[in-house]
Amino acid sequence: MDMREFVNTFPLPRVVRVTNCEEGNVLKNLVLPFDVDITQPLLLYKKYKPVKLTGKCLKLNKNGKCKEVGPSLIIPDSYPGTFTFV
């Protein structure tokens, strides 16, 4: 089963084993800490859809109006910074 099919079929938490991880270089696409062994059983306990914000930089003109400048930027929900109203 792929991940989407698995979480739609079985409730979490659930202990699983990743199979066929060598096929298609699946491990190359994962960013894992050095001490994680994906070949050992895993406890899956939470699913979530990451939230991302898309924004544009603003530049204040001499007359006090804002103008969008530069490319859009994407800020993931894991961004550790804070936001305040301007």
HTML snippet that shows the backbone in 3Dmol.js (N, CA, C, O; Angstrom):
<script src="https://3Dmol.org/build/3Dmol-min.js"></script>
<div id="view" style="width:600px;height:400px;position:relative"></div>
<script>
const pdb = `
ATOM      1  N   MET A   1       0.850  -1.194   0.000  1.00  0.00           N
ATOM      2  CA  MET A   1       0.000   0.000   0.000  1.00  0.00           C
ATOM      3  C   MET A   1       0.879   1.234   0.000  1.00  0.00           C
ATOM      4  O   MET A   1       1.940   1.247   0.624  1.00  0.00           O
ATOM      5  N   ASP A   2       0.446   2.260  -0.691  1.00  0.00           N
ATOM      6  CA  ASP A   2       1.168   3.515  -0.572  1.00  0.00           C
ATOM      7  C   ASP A   2       0.655   4.243   0.675  1.00  0.00           C
ATOM      8  O   ASP A   2      -0.317   3.816   1.298  1.00  0.00           O
ATOM      9  N   MET A   3       1.312   5.334   1.025  1.00  0.00           N
ATOM     10  CA  MET A   3       0.998   6.010   2.281  1.00  0.00           C
ATOM     11  C   MET A   3      -0.442   6.524   2.313  1.00  0.00           C
ATOM     12  O   MET A   3      -1.133   6.346   3.316  1.00  0.00           O
ATOM     13  N   ARG A   4      -0.897   7.151   1.249  1.00  0.00           N
ATOM     14  CA  ARG A   4      -2.259   7.705   1.233  1.00  0.00           C
ATOM     15  C   ARG A   4      -3.300   6.603   1.425  1.00  0.00           C
ATOM     16  O   ARG A   4      -4.240   6.763   2.203  1.00  0.00           O
ATOM     17  N   GLU A   5      -3.134   5.495   0.723  1.00  0.00           N
ATOM     18  CA  GLU A   5      -4.059   4.375   0.847  1.00  0.00           C
ATOM     19  C   GLU A   5      -4.021   3.806   2.269  1.00  0.00           C
ATOM     20  O   GLU A   5      -5.061   3.462   2.831  1.00  0.00           O
ATOM     21  N   PHE A   6      -2.828   3.710   2.843  1.00  0.00           N
ATOM     22  CA  PHE A   6      -2.680   3.160   4.191  1.00  0.00           C
ATOM     23  C   PHE A   6      -3.424   3.999   5.223  1.00  0.00           C
ATOM     24  O   PHE A   6      -4.201   3.458   6.009  1.00  0.00           O
ATOM     25  N   VAL A   7      -3.200   5.309   5.234  1.00  0.00           N
ATOM     26  CA  VAL A   7      -3.833   6.153   6.268  1.00  0.00           C
ATOM     27  C   VAL A   7      -5.333   6.291   6.047  1.00  0.00           C
ATOM     28  O   VAL A   7      -6.068   6.587   6.989  1.00  0.00           O
ATOM     29  N   ASN A   8      -5.798   6.083   4.822  1.00  0.00           N
ATOM     30  CA  ASN A   8      -7.242   6.106   4.579  1.00  0.00           C
ATOM     31  C   ASN A   8      -7.907   4.793   4.974  1.00  0.00           C
ATOM     32  O   ASN A   8      -9.123   4.752   5.160  1.00  0.00           O
ATOM     33  N   THR A   9      -7.129   3.715   5.105  1.00  0.00           N
ATOM     34  CA  THR A   9      -7.671   2.404   5.430  1.00  0.00           C
ATOM     35  C   THR A   9      -7.572   2.079   6.920  1.00  0.00           C
ATOM     36  O   THR A   9      -8.492   1.492   7.490  1.00  0.00           O
ATOM     37  N   PHE A  10      -6.461   2.459   7.551  1.00  0.00           N
ATOM     38  CA  PHE A  10      -6.210   2.078   8.934  1.00  0.00           C
ATOM     39  C   PHE A  10      -6.119   3.304   9.842  1.00  0.00           C
ATOM     40  O   PHE A  10      -5.514   4.308   9.467  1.00  0.00           O
ATOM     41  N   PRO A  11      -6.721   3.227  11.041  1.00  0.00           N
ATOM     42  CA  PRO A  11      -6.594   4.332  11.994  1.00  0.00           C
ATOM     43  C   PRO A  11      -5.188   4.362  12.603  1.00  0.00           C
ATOM     44  O   PRO A  11      -4.524   3.331  12.709  1.00  0.00           O
ATOM     45  N   LEU A  12      -4.759   5.521  12.987  1.00  0.00           N
ATOM     46  CA  LEU A  12      -3.473   5.687  13.674  1.00  0.00           C
ATOM     47  C   LEU A  12      -3.727   5.710  15.166  1.00  0.00           C
ATOM     48  O   LEU A  12      -4.830   6.078  15.572  1.00  0.00           O
ATOM     49  N   PRO A  13      -2.787   5.345  15.997  1.00  0.00           N
ATOM     50  CA  PRO A  13      -1.407   4.947  15.712  1.00  0.00           C
ATOM     51  C   PRO A  13      -1.334   3.525  15.172  1.00  0.00           C
ATOM     52  O   PRO A  13      -2.221   2.704  15.405  1.00  0.00           O
ATOM     53  N   ARG A  14      -0.257   3.258  14.446  1.00  0.00           N
ATOM     54  CA  ARG A  14      -0.067   1.951  13.817  1.00  0.00           C
ATOM     55  C   ARG A  14       1.423   1.724  13.625  1.00  0.00           C
ATOM     56  O   ARG A  14       2.143   2.638  13.223  1.00  0.00           O
ATOM     57  N   VAL A  15       1.897   0.505  13.910  1.00  0.00           N
ATOM     58  CA  VAL A  15       3.296   0.137  13.673  1.00  0.00           C
ATOM     59  C   VAL A  15       3.379  -0.449  12.267  1.00  0.00           C
ATOM     60  O   VAL A  15       2.587  -1.315  11.897  1.00  0.00           O
ATOM     61  N   VAL A  16       4.345   0.033  11.491  1.00  0.00           N
ATOM     62  CA  VAL A  16       4.479  -0.397  10.093  1.00  0.00           C
ATOM     63  C   VAL A  16       5.937  -0.693   9.780  1.00  0.00           C
ATOM     64  O   VAL A  16       6.844  -0.348  10.538  1.00  0.00           O
ATOM     65  N   ARG A  17       6.131  -1.337   8.654  1.00  0.00           N
ATOM     66  CA  ARG A  17       7.471  -1.538   8.121  1.00  0.00           C
ATOM     67  C   ARG A  17       7.446  -1.051   6.683  1.00  0.00           C
ATOM     68  O   ARG A  17       6.538  -1.386   5.923  1.00  0.00           O
ATOM     69  N   VAL A  18       8.438  -0.264   6.313  1.00  0.00           N
ATOM     70  CA  VAL A  18       8.570   0.213   4.946  1.00  0.00           C
ATOM     71  C   VAL A  18       9.138  -0.932   4.119  1.00  0.00           C
ATOM     72  O   VAL A  18      10.165  -1.513   4.470  1.00  0.00           O
ATOM     73  N   THR A  19       8.465  -1.251   3.022  1.00  0.00           N
ATOM     74  CA  THR A  19       8.929  -2.335   2.165  1.00  0.00           C
ATOM     75  C   THR A  19       9.337  -1.773   0.814  1.00  0.00           C
ATOM     76  O   THR A  19       8.903  -0.691   0.418  1.00  0.00           O
ATOM     77  N   ASN A  20      10.165  -2.511   0.123  1.00  0.00           N
ATOM     78  CA  ASN A  20      10.641  -2.118  -1.204  1.00  0.00           C
ATOM     79  C   ASN A  20      11.292  -0.736  -1.185  1.00  0.00           C
ATOM     80  O   ASN A  20      11.197   0.007  -2.162  1.00  0.00           O
ATOM     81  N   CYS A  21      11.948  -0.389  -0.085  1.00  0.00           N
ATOM     82  CA  CYS A  21      12.544   0.937   0.012  1.00  0.00           C
ATOM     83  C   CYS A  21      13.740   1.109  -0.918  1.00  0.00           C
ATOM     84  O   CYS A  21      14.151   2.237  -1.190  1.00  0.00           O
ATOM     85  N   GLU A  22      14.304   0.009  -1.408  1.00  0.00           N
ATOM     86  CA  GLU A  22      15.419   0.116  -2.340  1.00  0.00           C
ATOM     87  C   GLU A  22      14.928   0.395  -3.758  1.00  0.00           C
ATOM     88  O   GLU A  22      15.651   0.979  -4.565  1.00  0.00           O
ATOM     89  N   GLU A  23      13.701  -0.023  -4.060  1.00  0.00           N
ATOM     90  CA  GLU A  23      13.166   0.153  -5.403  1.00  0.00           C
ATOM     91  C   GLU A  23      12.867   1.620  -5.668  1.00  0.00           C
ATOM     92  O   GLU A  23      12.270   2.300  -4.833  1.00  0.00           O
ATOM     93  N   GLY A  24      13.280   2.101  -6.823  1.00  0.00           N
ATOM     94  CA  GLY A  24      12.996   3.473  -7.204  1.00  0.00           C
ATOM     95  C   GLY A  24      13.727   4.513  -6.388  1.00  0.00           C
ATOM     96  O   GLY A  24      13.359   5.688  -6.411  1.00  0.00           O
ATOM     97  N   ASN A  25      14.758   4.105  -5.666  1.00  0.00           N
ATOM     98  CA  ASN A  25      15.546   5.047  -4.868  1.00  0.00           C
ATOM     99  C   ASN A  25      14.686   5.889  -3.926  1.00  0.00           C
ATOM    100  O   ASN A  25      14.885   7.098  -3.811  1.00  0.00           O
ATOM    101  N   VAL A  26      13.735   5.247  -3.256  1.00  0.00           N
ATOM    102  CA  VAL A  26      12.849   5.953  -2.336  1.00  0.00           C
ATOM    103  C   VAL A  26      13.642   6.673  -1.255  1.00  0.00           C
ATOM    104  O   VAL A  26      13.287   7.781  -0.854  1.00  0.00           O
ATOM    105  N   LEU A  27      14.703   6.052  -0.787  1.00  0.00           N
ATOM    106  CA  LEU A  27      15.481   6.659   0.295  1.00  0.00           C
ATOM    107  C   LEU A  27      16.136   7.969  -0.123  1.00  0.00           C
ATOM    108  O   LEU A  27      16.370   8.836   0.719  1.00  0.00           O
ATOM    109  N   LYS A  28      16.433   8.125  -1.400  1.00  0.00           N
ATOM    110  CA  LYS A  28      17.052   9.381  -1.858  1.00  0.00           C
ATOM    111  C   LYS A  28      16.115  10.559  -1.693  1.00  0.00           C
ATOM    112  O   LYS A  28      16.574  11.691  -1.538  1.00  0.00           O
ATOM    113  N   ASN A  29      14.796  10.318  -1.723  1.00  0.00           N
ATOM    114  CA  ASN A  29      13.817  11.392  -1.636  1.00  0.00           C
ATOM    115  C   ASN A  29      13.459  11.762  -0.198  1.00  0.00           C
ATOM    116  O   ASN A  29      12.747  12.741   0.028  1.00  0.00           O
ATOM    117  N   LEU A  30      13.940  10.997   0.766  1.00  0.00           N
ATOM    118  CA  LEU A  30      13.635  11.273   2.164  1.00  0.00           C
ATOM    119  C   LEU A  30      14.772  12.044   2.822  1.00  0.00           C
ATOM    120  O   LEU A  30      15.947  11.755   2.596  1.00  0.00           O
ATOM    121  N   VAL A  31      14.408  13.023   3.635  1.00  0.00           N
ATOM    122  CA  VAL A  31      15.398  13.741   4.437  1.00  0.00           C
ATOM    123  C   VAL A  31      15.261  13.215   5.853  1.00  0.00           C
ATOM    124  O   VAL A  31      14.307  13.538   6.561  1.00  0.00           O
ATOM    125  N   LEU A  32      16.217  12.406   6.253  1.00  0.00           N
ATOM    126  CA  LEU A  32      16.137  11.737   7.547  1.00  0.00           C
ATOM    127  C   LEU A  32      17.331  12.091   8.421  1.00  0.00           C
ATOM    128  O   LEU A  32      18.431  12.298   7.908  1.00  0.00           O
ATOM    129  N   PRO A  33      17.131  12.163   9.740  1.00  0.00           N
ATOM    130  CA  PRO A  33      18.271  12.317  10.639  1.00  0.00           C
ATOM    131  C   PRO A  33      19.199  11.109  10.490  1.00  0.00           C
ATOM    132  O   PRO A  33      18.755  10.023  10.115  1.00  0.00           O
ATOM    133  N   PHE A  34      20.468  11.298  10.778  1.00  0.00           N
ATOM    134  CA  PHE A  34      21.462  10.245  10.578  1.00  0.00           C
ATOM    135  C   PHE A  34      21.181   8.988  11.392  1.00  0.00           C
ATOM    136  O   PHE A  34      21.602   7.901  10.994  1.00  0.00           O
ATOM    137  N   ASP A  35      20.478   9.105  12.525  1.00  0.00           N
ATOM    138  CA  ASP A  35      20.260   7.951  13.388  1.00  0.00           C
ATOM    139  C   ASP A  35      18.932   7.229  13.124  1.00  0.00           C
ATOM    140  O   ASP A  35      18.551   6.353  13.900  1.00  0.00           O
ATOM    141  N   VAL A  36      18.227   7.578  12.050  1.00  0.00           N
ATOM    142  CA  VAL A  36      16.970   6.915  11.709  1.00  0.00           C
ATOM    143  C   VAL A  36      17.252   5.792  10.723  1.00  0.00           C
ATOM    144  O   VAL A  36      17.890   5.998   9.692  1.00  0.00           O
ATOM    145  N   ASP A  37      16.763   4.595  11.058  1.00  0.00           N
ATOM    146  CA  ASP A  37      16.916   3.434  10.186  1.00  0.00           C
ATOM    147  C   ASP A  37      15.549   3.082   9.628  1.00  0.00           C
ATOM    148  O   ASP A  37      14.741   2.449  10.308  1.00  0.00           O
ATOM    149  N   ILE A  38      15.288   3.489   8.397  1.00  0.00           N
ATOM    150  CA  ILE A  38      13.981   3.314   7.763  1.00  0.00           C
ATOM    151  C   ILE A  38      13.632   1.841   7.538  1.00  0.00           C
ATOM    152  O   ILE A  38      12.481   1.516   7.250  1.00  0.00           O
ATOM    153  N   THR A  39      14.616   0.954   7.667  1.00  0.00           N
ATOM    154  CA  THR A  39      14.345  -0.478   7.488  1.00  0.00           C
ATOM    155  C   THR A  39      13.777  -1.120   8.748  1.00  0.00           C
ATOM    156  O   THR A  39      13.315  -2.260   8.693  1.00  0.00           O
ATOM    157  N   GLN A  40      13.796  -0.427   9.876  1.00  0.00           N
ATOM    158  CA  GLN A  40      13.228  -0.931  11.130  1.00  0.00           C
ATOM    159  C   GLN A  40      11.755  -0.535  11.210  1.00  0.00           C
ATOM    160  O   GLN A  40      11.328   0.373  10.496  1.00  0.00           O
ATOM    161  N   PRO A  41      10.960  -1.203  12.075  1.00  0.00           N
ATOM    162  CA  PRO A  41       9.548  -0.826  12.224  1.00  0.00           C
ATOM    163  C   PRO A  41       9.399   0.640  12.635  1.00  0.00           C
ATOM    164  O   PRO A  41      10.230   1.184  13.363  1.00  0.00           O
ATOM    165  N   LEU A  42       8.330   1.261  12.158  1.00  0.00           N
ATOM    166  CA  LEU A  42       8.039   2.660  12.458  1.00  0.00           C
ATOM    167  C   LEU A  42       6.681   2.763  13.135  1.00  0.00           C
ATOM    168  O   LEU A  42       5.763   2.008  12.814  1.00  0.00           O
ATOM    169  N   LEU A  43       6.556   3.693  14.069  1.00  0.00           N
ATOM    170  CA  LEU A  43       5.268   3.997  14.675  1.00  0.00           C
ATOM    171  C   LEU A  43       4.720   5.232  13.987  1.00  0.00           C
ATOM    172  O   LEU A  43       5.272   6.324  14.119  1.00  0.00           O
ATOM    173  N   LEU A  44       3.627   5.055  13.251  1.00  0.00           N
ATOM    174  CA  LEU A  44       2.946   6.195  12.639  1.00  0.00           C
ATOM    175  C   LEU A  44       1.848   6.626  13.594  1.00  0.00           C
ATOM    176  O   LEU A  44       0.996   5.814  13.955  1.00  0.00           O
ATOM    177  N   TYR A  45       1.848   7.883  14.010  1.00  0.00           N
ATOM    178  CA  TYR A  45       0.888   8.303  15.026  1.00  0.00           C
ATOM    179  C   TYR A  45       0.141   9.584  14.711  1.00  0.00           C
ATOM    180  O   TYR A  45      -0.793   9.929  15.434  1.00  0.00           O
ATOM    181  N   LYS A  46       0.513  10.306  13.661  1.00  0.00           N
ATOM    182  CA  LYS A  46      -0.164  11.560  13.385  1.00  0.00           C
ATOM    183  C   LYS A  46      -0.046  11.878  11.906  1.00  0.00           C
ATOM    184  O   LYS A  46       1.014  11.693  11.308  1.00  0.00           O
ATOM    185  N   LYS A  47      -1.134  12.356  11.314  1.00  0.00           N
ATOM    186  CA  LYS A  47      -1.045  12.831   9.937  1.00  0.00           C
ATOM    187  C   LYS A  47      -1.466  14.293   9.931  1.00  0.00           C
ATOM    188  O   LYS A  47      -2.286  14.728  10.740  1.00  0.00           O
ATOM    189  N   TYR A  48      -0.895  15.027   9.015  1.00  0.00           N
ATOM    190  CA  TYR A  48      -1.250  16.437   8.897  1.00  0.00           C
ATOM    191  C   TYR A  48      -0.947  16.913   7.491  1.00  0.00           C
ATOM    192  O   TYR A  48      -0.131  16.330   6.777  1.00  0.00           O
ATOM    193  N   LYS A  49      -1.611  17.966   7.119  1.00  0.00           N
ATOM    194  CA  LYS A  49      -1.314  18.634   5.863  1.00  0.00           C
ATOM    195  C   LYS A  49      -0.561  19.900   6.235  1.00  0.00           C
ATOM    196  O   LYS A  49      -1.071  20.736   6.982  1.00  0.00           O
ATOM    197  N   PRO A  50       0.645  20.043   5.720  1.00  0.00           N
ATOM    198  CA  PRO A  50       1.397  21.239   6.081  1.00  0.00           C
ATOM    199  C   PRO A  50       0.714  22.498   5.537  1.00  0.00           C
ATOM    200  O   PRO A  50       0.148  22.497   4.444  1.00  0.00           O
ATOM    201  N   VAL A  51       0.783  23.544   6.312  1.00  0.00           N
ATOM    202  CA  VAL A  51       0.229  24.833   5.910  1.00  0.00           C
ATOM    203  C   VAL A  51       1.373  25.701   5.424  1.00  0.00           C
ATOM    204  O   VAL A  51       2.427  25.773   6.056  1.00  0.00           O
ATOM    205  N   LYS A  52       1.159  26.345   4.319  1.00  0.00           N
ATOM    206  CA  LYS A  52       2.171  27.244   3.777  1.00  0.00           C
ATOM    207  C   LYS A  52       1.504  28.562   3.443  1.00  0.00           C
ATOM    208  O   LYS A  52       0.360  28.593   2.991  1.00  0.00           O
ATOM    209  N   LEU A  53       2.216  29.639   3.664  1.00  0.00           N
ATOM    210  CA  LEU A  53       1.736  30.967   3.299  1.00  0.00           C
ATOM    211  C   LEU A  53       2.533  31.455   2.102  1.00  0.00           C
ATOM    212  O   LEU A  53       3.748  31.268   2.037  1.00  0.00           O
ATOM    213  N   THR A  54       1.853  32.072   1.168  1.00  0.00           N
ATOM    214  CA  THR A  54       2.527  32.692   0.032  1.00  0.00           C
ATOM    215  C   THR A  54       2.450  34.187   0.235  1.00  0.00           C
ATOM    216  O   THR A  54       1.391  34.715   0.576  1.00  0.00           O
ATOM    217  N   GLY A  55       3.557  34.875   0.029  1.00  0.00           N
ATOM    218  CA  GLY A  55       3.585  36.317   0.233  1.00  0.00           C
ATOM    219  C   GLY A  55       4.436  37.026  -0.807  1.00  0.00           C
ATOM    220  O   GLY A  55       5.126  36.399  -1.610  1.00  0.00           O
ATOM    221  N   LYS A  56       4.369  38.322  -0.771  1.00  0.00           N
ATOM    222  CA  LYS A  56       5.178  39.173  -1.637  1.00  0.00           C
ATOM    223  C   LYS A  56       5.839  40.229  -0.764  1.00  0.00           C
ATOM    224  O   LYS A  56       5.257  40.676   0.225  1.00  0.00           O
ATOM    225  N   CYS A  57       7.042  40.624  -1.125  1.00  0.00           N
ATOM    226  CA  CYS A  57       7.713  41.714  -0.424  1.00  0.00           C
ATOM    227  C   CYS A  57       7.098  43.038  -0.875  1.00  0.00           C
ATOM    228  O   CYS A  57       6.731  43.208  -2.038  1.00  0.00           O
ATOM    229  N   LEU A  58       6.996  43.956   0.058  1.00  0.00           N
ATOM    230  CA  LEU A  58       6.462  45.277  -0.245  1.00  0.00           C
ATOM    231  C   LEU A  58       7.540  46.318  -0.018  1.00  0.00           C
ATOM    232  O   LEU A  58       8.363  46.204   0.890  1.00  0.00           O
ATOM    233  N   LYS A  59       7.517  47.338  -0.868  1.00  0.00           N
ATOM    234  CA  LYS A  59       8.440  48.462  -0.709  1.00  0.00           C
ATOM    235  C   LYS A  59       7.602  49.721  -0.589  1.00  0.00           C
ATOM    236  O   LYS A  59       6.678  49.944  -1.371  1.00  0.00           O
ATOM    237  N   LEU A  60       7.931  50.536   0.387  1.00  0.00           N
ATOM    238  CA  LEU A  60       7.203  51.768   0.633  1.00  0.00           C
ATOM    239  C   LEU A  60       7.750  52.870  -0.270  1.00  0.00           C
ATOM    240  O   LEU A  60       8.941  53.180  -0.230  1.00  0.00           O
ATOM    241  N   ASN A  61       6.878  53.458  -1.080  1.00  0.00           N
ATOM    242  CA  ASN A  61       7.281  54.563  -1.957  1.00  0.00           C
ATOM    243  C   ASN A  61       7.433  55.847  -1.143  1.00  0.00           C
ATOM    244  O   ASN A  61       7.064  55.894   0.030  1.00  0.00           O
ATOM    245  N   LYS A  62       7.983  56.892  -1.778  1.00  0.00           N
ATOM    246  CA  LYS A  62       8.147  58.190  -1.112  1.00  0.00           C
ATOM    247  C   LYS A  62       6.809  58.789  -0.719  1.00  0.00           C
ATOM    248  O   LYS A  62       6.714  59.511   0.273  1.00  0.00           O
ATOM    249  N   ASN A  63       5.761  58.487  -1.505  1.00  0.00           N
ATOM    250  CA  ASN A  63       4.442  59.039  -1.192  1.00  0.00           C
ATOM    251  C   ASN A  63       3.676  58.197  -0.163  1.00  0.00           C
ATOM    252  O   ASN A  63       2.514  58.481   0.128  1.00  0.00           O
ATOM    253  N   GLY A  64       4.322  57.167   0.386  1.00  0.00           N
ATOM    254  CA  GLY A  64       3.736  56.364   1.454  1.00  0.00           C
ATOM    255  C   GLY A  64       2.918  55.178   1.001  1.00  0.00           C
ATOM    256  O   GLY A  64       2.299  54.505   1.825  1.00  0.00           O
ATOM    257  N   LYS A  65       2.900  54.905  -0.308  1.00  0.00           N
ATOM    258  CA  LYS A  65       2.144  53.758  -0.818  1.00  0.00           C
ATOM    259  C   LYS A  65       3.065  52.551  -0.964  1.00  0.00           C
ATOM    260  O   LYS A  65       4.259  52.692  -1.230  1.00  0.00           O
ATOM    261  N   CYS A  66       2.492  51.366  -0.787  1.00  0.00           N
ATOM    262  CA  CYS A  66       3.260  50.129  -0.909  1.00  0.00           C
ATOM    263  C   CYS A  66       3.194  49.603  -2.340  1.00  0.00           C
ATOM    264  O   CYS A  66       2.172  49.712  -3.017  1.00  0.00           O
ATOM    265  N   LYS A  67       4.313  49.031  -2.777  1.00  0.00           N
ATOM    266  CA  LYS A  67       4.393  48.424  -4.096  1.00  0.00           C
ATOM    267  C   LYS A  67       5.008  47.037  -3.929  1.00  0.00           C
ATOM    268  O   LYS A  67       5.987  46.861  -3.203  1.00  0.00           O
ATOM    269  N   GLU A  68       4.412  46.046  -4.619  1.00  0.00           N
ATOM    270  CA  GLU A  68       4.964  44.702  -4.577  1.00  0.00           C
ATOM    271  C   GLU A  68       6.272  44.668  -5.353  1.00  0.00           C
ATOM    272  O   GLU A  68       6.371  45.221  -6.448  1.00  0.00           O
ATOM    273  N   VAL A  69       7.284  44.009  -4.769  1.00  0.00           N
ATOM    274  CA  VAL A  69       8.579  43.891  -5.437  1.00  0.00           C
ATOM    275  C   VAL A  69       9.091  42.462  -5.313  1.00  0.00           C
ATOM    276  O   VAL A  69       8.804  41.774  -4.334  1.00  0.00           O
ATOM    277  N   GLY A  70       9.839  42.029  -6.299  1.00  0.00           N
ATOM    278  CA  GLY A  70      10.478  40.721  -6.240  1.00  0.00           C
ATOM    279  C   GLY A  70       9.513  39.569  -6.436  1.00  0.00           C
ATOM    280  O   GLY A  70       8.313  39.762  -6.633  1.00  0.00           O
ATOM    281  N   PRO A  71      10.066  38.367  -6.379  1.00  0.00           N
ATOM    282  CA  PRO A  71       9.246  37.166  -6.564  1.00  0.00           C
ATOM    283  C   PRO A  71       8.425  36.848  -5.322  1.00  0.00           C
ATOM    284  O   PRO A  71       8.683  37.371  -4.238  1.00  0.00           O
ATOM    285  N   SER A  72       7.428  35.976  -5.498  1.00  0.00           N
ATOM    286  CA  SER A  72       6.648  35.504  -4.351  1.00  0.00           C
ATOM    287  C   SER A  72       7.537  34.638  -3.475  1.00  0.00           C
ATOM    288  O   SER A  72       8.506  34.045  -3.948  1.00  0.00           O
ATOM    289  N   LEU A  73       7.198  34.574  -2.200  1.00  0.00           N
ATOM    290  CA  LEU A  73       7.926  33.689  -1.302  1.00  0.00           C
ATOM    291  C   LEU A  73       6.931  32.778  -0.601  1.00  0.00           C
ATOM    292  O   LEU A  73       5.773  33.140  -0.396  1.00  0.00           O
ATOM    293  N   ILE A  74       7.400  31.593  -0.239  1.00  0.00           N
ATOM    294  CA  ILE A  74       6.554  30.606   0.429  1.00  0.00           C
ATOM    295  C   ILE A  74       7.126  30.365   1.821  1.00  0.00           C
ATOM    296  O   ILE A  74       8.307  30.054   1.974  1.00  0.00           O
ATOM    297  N   ILE A  75       6.274  30.512   2.832  1.00  0.00           N
ATOM    298  CA  ILE A  75       6.690  30.343   4.225  1.00  0.00           C
ATOM    299  C   ILE A  75       5.972  29.114   4.780  1.00  0.00           C
ATOM    300  O   ILE A  75       4.745  29.121   4.876  1.00  0.00           O
ATOM    301  N   PRO A  76       6.711  28.052   5.149  1.00  0.00           N
ATOM    302  CA  PRO A  76       6.066  26.847   5.695  1.00  0.00           C
ATOM    303  C   PRO A  76       5.625  27.068   7.139  1.00  0.00           C
ATOM    304  O   PRO A  76       6.128  27.958   7.825  1.00  0.00           O
ATOM    305  N   ASP A  77       4.679  26.244   7.590  1.00  0.00           N
ATOM    306  CA  ASP A  77       4.188  26.372   8.962  1.00  0.00           C
ATOM    307  C   ASP A  77       5.248  26.048   9.998  1.00  0.00           C
ATOM    308  O   ASP A  77       5.066  26.347  11.178  1.00  0.00           O
ATOM    309  N   SER A  78       6.342  25.447   9.582  1.00  0.00           N
ATOM    310  CA  SER A  78       7.427  25.132  10.510  1.00  0.00           C
ATOM    311  C   SER A  78       8.389  26.306  10.694  1.00  0.00           C
ATOM    312  O   SER A  78       9.352  26.191  11.451  1.00  0.00           O
ATOM    313  N   TYR A  79       8.149  27.424  10.023  1.00  0.00           N
ATOM    314  CA  TYR A  79       9.015  28.601  10.168  1.00  0.00           C
ATOM    315  C   TYR A  79       9.042  29.039  11.630  1.00  0.00           C
ATOM    316  O   TYR A  79       7.988  29.284  12.216  1.00  0.00           O
ATOM    317  N   PRO A  80      10.234  29.143  12.228  1.00  0.00           N
ATOM    318  CA  PRO A  80      10.290  29.432  13.673  1.00  0.00           C
ATOM    319  C   PRO A  80      10.130  30.906  14.032  1.00  0.00           C
ATOM    320  O   PRO A  80      10.060  31.240  15.215  1.00  0.00           O
ATOM    321  N   GLY A  81      10.071  31.788  13.049  1.00  0.00           N
ATOM    322  CA  GLY A  81       9.970  33.225  13.329  1.00  0.00           C
ATOM    323  C   GLY A  81       8.562  33.625  13.759  1.00  0.00           C
ATOM    324  O   GLY A  81       7.649  32.800  13.809  1.00  0.00           O
ATOM    325  N   THR A  82       8.412  34.895  14.065  1.00  0.00           N
ATOM    326  CA  THR A  82       7.122  35.426  14.478  1.00  0.00           C
ATOM    327  C   THR A  82       6.681  36.518  13.508  1.00  0.00           C
ATOM    328  O   THR A  82       7.481  37.038  12.730  1.00  0.00           O
ATOM    329  N   PHE A  83       5.412  36.850  13.568  1.00  0.00           N
ATOM    330  CA  PHE A  83       4.842  37.876  12.712  1.00  0.00           C
ATOM    331  C   PHE A  83       4.161  38.915  13.578  1.00  0.00           C
ATOM    332  O   PHE A  83       3.642  38.587  14.645  1.00  0.00           O
ATOM    333  N   THR A  84       4.154  40.165  13.137  1.00  0.00           N
ATOM    334  CA  THR A  84       3.413  41.233  13.792  1.00  0.00           C
ATOM    335  C   THR A  84       2.701  42.053  12.727  1.00  0.00           C
ATOM    336  O   THR A  84       3.100  42.045  11.563  1.00  0.00           O
ATOM    337  N   PHE A  85       1.662  42.751  13.118  1.00  0.00           N
ATOM    338  CA  PHE A  85       0.975  43.641  12.187  1.00  0.00           C
ATOM    339  C   PHE A  85       1.814  44.879  11.957  1.00  0.00           C
ATOM    340  O   PHE A  85       2.501  45.353  12.861  1.00  0.00           O
ATOM    341  N   VAL A  86       1.755  45.404  10.737  1.00  0.00           N
ATOM    342  CA  VAL A  86       2.516  46.617  10.398  1.00  0.00           C
ATOM    343  C   VAL A  86       1.557  47.775  10.303  1.00  0.00           C
ATOM    344  O   VAL A  86       1.973  48.900  10.028  1.00  0.00           O
TER     345      VAL A  86
END
`;
const viewer = $3Dmol.createViewer("view");
viewer.addModel(pdb, "pdb");
viewer.setStyle({}, {cartoon: {color: "spectrum"}});
viewer.zoomTo();
viewer.render();
</script>
